[in-house]
Amino acid sequence: MDFVLRPRLGHFEPNADVVVDEERGQVVVAIEVAGADPQSLHVSVDERYLLISGRRSAANRLHRGSFVQKEISYGDFAKRIALPVAVDYGEVVASYTDGVLVIALPIAATAYLPATRTEIRLIVKRTHS
């Protein structure tokens, strides 16, 4: 059986959901990091981005036998999320429950929430080489 090695080098990007909750005045980010050591989780915010990093260690599981399917990534991870609005850095709250890291970032008083969306229509042509 041949295995295809992916060029991850122990680094992966977890899945995330980002929601602008206008009613509560916050941006809520949920990141899937099941199995990550809570002590390894780092969250930082700047004017435009939220950066989450940490480590999911491979425990002493499944050392015998041959893998038929391997989808769970281990090692260091990082996720960089563009913030849709300005946030209040001093009031950010994070919790880690059931493998999901949830970060609530209050929208800054001077934040601009776009009321309209710009849509660009493109025609994509297939070219033959």
C-alpha positions as CSV (number, residue, x, y, z in Angstrom):
1,M,0.0,0.0,0.0
2,D,1.4,3.4,-1.0
3,F,0.9,6.5,1.1
4,V,0.8,10.0,-0.2
5,L,2.7,12.4,2.1
6,R,1.3,15.9,2.3
7,P,3.7,18.8,2.6
8,R,2.4,19.9,6.0
9,L,5.6,19.5,8.0
10,G,3.6,19.2,11.3
11,H,1.8,22.5,10.6
12,F,-1.9,22.8,9.9
13,E,-4.7,25.3,10.0
14,P,-7.8,24.4,12.0
15,N,-11.3,25.1,10.7
16,A,-13.0,28.2,11.9
17,D,-16.4,30.0,11.9
18,V,-16.6,33.8,12.1
19,V,-19.8,35.6,12.9
20,V,-20.6,39.3,13.2
21,D,-23.3,39.4,15.9
22,E,-24.6,42.9,15.4
23,E,-27.3,42.5,18.1
24,R,-24.6,41.9,20.8
25,G,-22.0,44.1,19.1
26,Q,-19.3,41.5,18.8
27,V,-17.4,39.3,16.4
28,V,-17.5,35.7,17.5
29,V,-14.9,33.3,16.2
30,A,-15.1,29.5,16.9
31,I,-12.0,27.4,16.1
32,E,-11.9,23.6,16.0
33,V,-8.9,22.5,18.0
34,A,-10.0,19.3,19.7
35,G,-7.1,17.6,21.5
36,A,-5.1,20.8,21.8
37,D,-3.4,21.5,25.1
38,P,-5.1,24.6,26.6
39,Q,-1.7,25.8,27.9
40,S,-0.4,25.9,24.3
41,L,-3.2,28.1,23.0
42,H,-2.1,31.7,22.1
43,V,-4.5,34.4,20.9
44,S,-3.3,37.8,19.6
45,V,-5.2,40.6,17.9
46,D,-3.9,43.6,15.9
47,E,-5.8,46.2,13.9
48,R,-6.7,43.8,11.1
49,Y,-6.2,40.2,12.2
50,L,-6.9,37.7,14.8
51,L,-4.1,35.1,15.2
52,I,-4.6,31.8,17.0
53,S,-1.8,29.3,17.5
54,G,-1.1,26.2,19.6
55,R,-0.2,22.6,19.5
56,R,-2.0,19.3,19.3
57,S,0.2,16.5,20.5
58,A,0.0,13.0,19.1
59,A,-0.7,10.9,22.2
60,N,0.3,7.3,22.5
61,R,-2.6,6.2,20.4
62,L,-2.7,3.8,17.5
63,H,0.9,2.7,17.5
64,R,0.1,-0.8,16.3
65,G,-1.3,-1.8,13.0
66,S,-1.4,0.0,9.6
67,F,-3.4,3.1,8.9
68,V,-6.2,2.7,6.5
69,Q,-7.3,6.3,6.8
70,K,-5.4,9.2,8.5
71,E,-7.1,12.6,8.6
72,I,-6.3,14.0,12.0
73,S,-3.4,16.5,12.0
74,Y,-1.1,16.8,14.9
75,G,1.7,19.3,15.7
76,D,1.8,23.0,15.7
77,F,-1.1,24.9,14.2
78,A,-1.9,28.5,13.4
79,K,-4.9,30.3,12.0
80,R,-5.0,33.9,10.8
81,I,-8.4,35.5,10.4
82,A,-9.0,38.9,8.9
83,L,-11.3,40.9,11.1
84,P,-14.3,42.3,9.3
85,V,-14.5,45.4,11.6
86,A,-12.5,47.2,14.2
87,V,-12.6,45.6,17.6
88,D,-12.0,46.7,21.2
89,Y,-8.7,44.8,22.2
90,G,-9.2,45.3,25.9
91,E,-12.4,43.4,26.2
92,V,-11.6,40.2,24.2
93,V,-12.9,37.0,25.9
94,A,-11.9,33.4,25.1
95,S,-13.2,30.0,26.3
96,Y,-12.2,26.5,25.4
97,T,-14.8,23.8,25.8
98,D,-15.4,20.5,24.1
99,G,-12.6,21.0,21.7
100,V,-13.8,24.3,20.4
101,L,-12.0,27.6,21.2
102,V,-14.5,30.5,21.1
103,I,-13.3,34.1,21.0
104,A,-15.7,37.0,21.5
105,L,-14.3,40.4,20.2
106,P,-16.4,43.4,21.0
107,I,-16.9,45.7,18.0
108,A,-15.2,49.1,18.6
109,A,-17.4,52.1,18.9
110,T,-15.9,53.6,15.8
111,A,-16.3,50.4,13.8
112,Y,-17.7,50.5,10.3
113,L,-20.2,47.7,9.5
114,P,-20.7,47.6,5.7
115,A,-24.4,47.9,4.9
116,T,-24.0,46.9,1.3
117,R,-22.1,44.2,-0.5
118,T,-20.2,44.7,-3.7
119,E,-20.5,41.8,-6.2
120,I,-18.1,41.5,-9.1
121,R,-19.2,39.3,-12.0
122,L,-16.5,37.6,-14.0
123,I,-16.5,35.5,-17.1
124,V,-13.9,32.7,-16.8
125,K,-12.8,31.2,-20.1
126,R,-11.0,27.9,-20.3
127,T,-7.8,28.0,-22.3
128,H,-6.2,25.0,-23.8
129,S,-2.5,24.6,-23.6
